[in-house]
């Protein structure tokens, strides 16, 4: 938990892992059990009603999993090479990309998760 100190405290990382991420996983497991029961009963109304919880908790789990695997005590800074060139092409600058990321994700349920990805259809980077 302390690998990112002094930038992120061990206490915050432990809290984030043992409380936030664990809550998503626990809620996802409970919701998946209810969903399986609804499937077995052919209860489409319950299946539909459970979809927002599956999406929210499943997304929270996936986002946290990506979060943990992308953290590094030697990371940070601006990207280089092809990624930086694509950011400049599609957003104008790294700073403008960060501003757009903040604007897009600030209202996302679950504390503003977002991602930078590549849209194969347009051939450009996008933020979701």
C-alpha positions in Angstrom: 0.0 0.0 0.0 2.9 2.4 0.6 4.6 2.0 -2.7 3.4 5.4 -4.0 4.3 7.5 -1.0 4.8 10.4 -0.6 2.4 11.1 -3.6 -0.4 8.8 -2.3 -0.4 7.7 1.3 -0.5 4.0 2.3 -3.6 4.8 4.4 -5.5 6.1 1.4 -4.5 3.2 -0.8 -5.5 0.7 1.9 -8.8 2.4 2.3 -9.4 2.5 -1.4 -8.6 -1.2 -1.8 -10.3 -2.6 1.3 -13.3 -0.3 1.3 -14.1 1.1 -2.2 -13.0 -1.7 -4.4 -14.1 -4.4 -2.0 -17.6 -2.8 -1.9 -17.9 -3.0 -5.7 -16.8 -6.6 -5.7 -19.2 -7.6 -2.8 -22.1 -5.8 -4.4 -21.4 -7.2 -7.8 -21.3 -10.8 -6.3 -24.7 -10.2 -4.6 -26.2 -8.8 -7.7 -24.9 -11.6 -9.9 -26.5 -14.1 -7.5 -29.9 -12.3 -7.7 -29.5 -12.1 -11.5 -28.8 -15.9 -11.8 -31.9 -16.6 -9.6 -34.0 -14.3 -11.9 -32.6 -16.1 -15.0 -33.5 -19.5 -13.5 -37.0 -18.3 -12.8 -37.4 -16.6 -16.2 -38.1 -13.3 -14.3 -37.3 -10.8 -17.0 -38.6 -7.8 -14.9 -36.0 -8.5 -12.2 -33.3 -9.2 -14.8 -33.9 -5.7 -16.3 -34.1 -4.1 -12.8 -30.7 -5.6 -11.8 -28.9 -4.3 -14.9 -28.0 -0.9 -13.5 -26.5 -2.5 -10.4 -24.5 -5.0 -12.6 -23.2 -2.1 -14.8 -22.3 0.1 -11.8 -20.7 -2.5 -9.6 -19.1 -4.4 -12.5 -17.7 -1.1 -13.9 -16.4 -0.1 -10.5 -14.6 -3.5 -10.2 -13.2 -3.3 -13.7 -12.0 0.3 -13.2 -10.3 -0.5 -9.9 -8.6 -3.5 -11.4 -7.2 -1.3 -14.2 -6.3 1.3 -11.6 -4.3 -1.1 -9.5 -2.4 -2.6 -12.5 -1.5 0.8 -14.0 -0.1 2.4 -10.8 3.7 2.6 -10.5 6.1 4.4 -8.1 8.1 5.2 -11.3 5.2 6.4 -13.4 3.6 9.7 -14.1 4.5 12.6 -16.3 3.6 13.2 -19.9 3.4 10.4 -22.5 5.9 10.2 -25.3 6.1 9.0 -28.8 3.1 7.9 -30.8 0.7 8.4 -27.9 1.8 12.0 -27.3 1.5 12.7 -31.1 -2.0 11.3 -31.1 -3.0 13.3 -28.1 -1.7 16.5 -29.8 -3.5 15.6 -33.0 -6.8 14.8 -31.4 -6.9 17.3 -28.4 -4.3 20.0 -29.3 -2.1 19.4 -26.3 -1.7 17.1 -23.3 -3.1 19.9 -21.1 -6.2 20.2 -23.2 -6.6 16.4 -23.1 -6.5 16.5 -19.3 -9.0 19.4 -19.2 -11.4 17.4 -21.5 -10.9 14.3 -19.3 -11.9 16.3 -16.2 -14.9 17.9 -17.9 -16.2 14.6 -19.2 -15.7 12.5 -16.1 -16.6 15.0 -13.3 -20.3 14.0 -13.4 -19.7 10.2 -13.7 -21.3 8.2 -11.0 -18.6 6.6 -8.8 -16.2 9.6 -8.5 -15.5 10.5 -12.0 -14.0 7.4 -13.6 -13.0 7.8 -17.2 -10.7 6.5 -19.8 -8.7 7.5 -22.9 -9.2 5.0 -25.7 -8.8 4.6 -29.4 -11.9 4.6 -31.6 -11.2 2.3 -34.5 -14.0 3.7 -36.6 -12.8 7.3 -36.5 -9.1 6.5 -36.1 -8.9 9.0 -33.2 -8.5 9.0 -29.5 -11.6 9.6 -27.4 -12.5 10.1 -23.8 -15.3 8.1 -22.2 
